[in-house]
Amino acid sequence: MSILRKFFTPNSSDDRKHGRHAPVLLCVLLLLMVVFFFAALCFGSTSIDLVAAIKEVFSGKSDSPDARILLYLRLPRALGAVFAGAALAVAGVLIQGVLHNPMAAPNIIGVNSGAGLGAVLMLSALPSAVAFLPVAAFFGAILACLCIYAIASRTGGSRMTVILVGIAVSSVLSAGINTLKTLYPDSVYDADAFMIGGLSGITFIRLLPAAGLILLALILSLLFAREADVLSLGDDTAKSLGMNVKRIRLILLSLASVLAGAAVSFAGLLGFVGLVVPHICRFFVGQNHRLLIPASALGGAVLVLVCDLLCRLIFAPYELPVGILLSFVGAPFFILLILTGRKRHD
Amino acid sequence: MIEAMHLFFSYGARPVLRDFSASFAPGLLYGIVGPNGCGKTTLIRLLCGLSAPREGALSLDAMPYSVFSSKELARKVSLMPQIASLPPISGEELVGRGRYPYWGFSGRMSPSDLQAVQYALQRAEASSFAHRDVTKLSGGERQRICLAMLLAQDTPYVLLDEPTTYLDISHRFALMEQMRALREEGKCVIAVLHDLSLALRYCDRILVLEEGKVQSFDTPENILSSGVLDRVFSLSCRAVEVDGRREYLFLPKE
């Protein structure tokens, strides 16, 4: 139990340990990501001969069923898992840093719902402009971000107040998505999977623009890691160290919105990655964003790859949307976080 | 020289500073004292550029604050961070963040940054626990880490807002000695102090604030003889000789 408490209490960390183990952890996560990426290509409702299929794909003609499954189903799906996981985890790191609130995950405070609303609005109004879906999702996400931030800073509310307000914002935005779904039933392909978050039916056409944005935003997040570090000292200290706090905060929230928006645009409202992964990574690498961002990106990719693989294998040949499994894992984690946090603050 | 001219500040309709004018010169240790709610913290926030005055002007070395970029200002004026809200990072990492105004765009610590961090840790006598998580340190240790962060920022003007609050008595003396040492280097040190006897014993000049107005701004001797402390704090202040040194006693008003 004490180990559990220690794990769920972010303050119980020794930084000396973190510095030493961080490179090892990053290497392990990278290795895990590669292993599960290939596992995701190999396994599914039918097993395929990966080596032969890869050879065939590289030879230019992919006629056999194995090669087609690899190229059009499993490869975009595995890449989708990597990008969605990395993006949502880092979005969580950034939002939690700006709000000084380790529970402020993008799905909980309504950033994902905002992105979803933007995406569904776009799909309803301009169904042909699929490439601009991540942009529409970005605008929805940043709207939710700024809304939450304004509420948090105006009221000066406690962490829990901000979370509760975020949950309310999230339900309003979800109601918006449901309204659009009812009015334009054909706009969203597989609307149920979109609401819970799933990776089936991903195509390269939908994935590539979003993946490009995610890659760009991840690199920019790393460049602003030091700023995020200084911001975590509190607004006054950051300001007295000469930081333009408003500008940096807006930049970080925008990056988080690009990441969450792009991920939601092809994976739906995938939840809890942005809560679970940053928390576990913080436990291992500490509050240093230069380590926390890459560790969370890799960790998020691994988590979504593993969960998606399980979702395809547990009830094969049927499959669950990966969001269901993530909710089963993430929601109890969130509850534990609230309970242990209570003990600490009261 | 920091010069404040006719500063006004208010939170909503409640005035906090009213027509505040004063100047602070290098090489002196200033103590700001006053009853709770007299505007001490607001004054410190204005002096280090955290807030802008509603009216009036602030200048640094004869140039208005507005001509400095935020990083330029942070290389001139530093503020001791509040120890209550530190993230769970090592002391060394925290002190390194004090070098933020000197980082280039890459955000890498240069050799001179690393040197400044080590020097600051040594000087604040915080080297021995610099590798530990700051949230797990005692109040006194945390305060020394924060002092090291302030030293790492290495500015000619140094501001501290009630730096002795969390410290026991011997650490208070040590911190005041550190502030004196900074003054000896020609820096201008301005501290809000709750403890009147510390202020009288260590400061070169004392500024007494009451309801946002300067009641007196003078040397400790003149402050004492003018009786302004007795009036503002409603108490009776006595100076006594102990082992040939002047000590101060504060008694309730009869």
Chai-1 contact restraints between the chains, C-beta under 6 A:
chainA,res_idxA,chainB,res_idxB,connection_type,confidence,min_distance_angstrom,max_distance_angstrom,comment,restraint_id
A,N11,B,P88,contact,1.0,0.0,6.0,A-B,restraint_1
A,N11,B,T135,contact,1.0,0.0,6.0,A-B,restraint_2
A,S13,B,P88,contact,1.0,0.0,6.0,A-B,restraint_3
A,D14,B,D133,contact,1.0,0.0,6.0,A-B,restraint_4
A,D15,B,I89,contact,1.0,0.0,6.0,A-B,restraint_5
A,D15,B,S90,contact,1.0,0.0,6.0,A-B,restraint_6
A,D15,B,D133,contact,1.0,0.0,6.0,A-B,restraint_7
A,R16,B,H131,contact,1.0,0.0,6.0,A-B,restraint_8
A,R226,B,G107,contact,1.0,0.0,6.0,A-B,restraint_9
A,V230,B,R97,contact,1.0,0.0,6.0,A-B,restraint_10
A,V230,B,Y100,contact,1.0,0.0,6.0,A-B,restraint_11
A,S232,B,P87,contact,1.0,0.0,6.0,A-B,restraint_12
A,G234,B,S85,contact,1.0,0.0,6.0,A-B,restraint_13
A,D236,B,L50,contact,1.0,0.0,6.0,A-B,restraint_14
A,T237,B,P81,contact,1.0,0.0,6.0,A-B,restraint_15
A,K239,B,L50,contact,1.0,0.0,6.0,A-B,restraint_16
A,S240,B,C48,contact,1.0,0.0,6.0,A-B,restraint_17
A,S240,B,L79,contact,1.0,0.0,6.0,A-B,restraint_18
A,L241,B,A74,contact,1.0,0.0,6.0,A-B,restraint_19
A,L241,B,Y100,contact,1.0,0.0,6.0,A-B,restraint_20
A,L241,B,P101,contact,1.0,0.0,6.0,A-B,restraint_21
A,G242,B,S70,contact,1.0,0.0,6.0,A-B,restraint_22
A,G242,B,K71,contact,1.0,0.0,6.0,A-B,restraint_23
A,G242,B,A74,contact,1.0,0.0,6.0,A-B,restraint_24
A,G242,B,P101,contact,1.0,0.0,6.0,A-B,restraint_25
A,N244,B,S70,contact,1.0,0.0,6.0,A-B,restraint_26
A,Q287,B,P87,contact,1.0,0.0,6.0,A-B,restraint_27
A,Q287,B,P88,contact,1.0,0.0,6.0,A-B,restraint_28
A,Q287,B,I89,contact,1.0,0.0,6.0,A-B,restraint_29
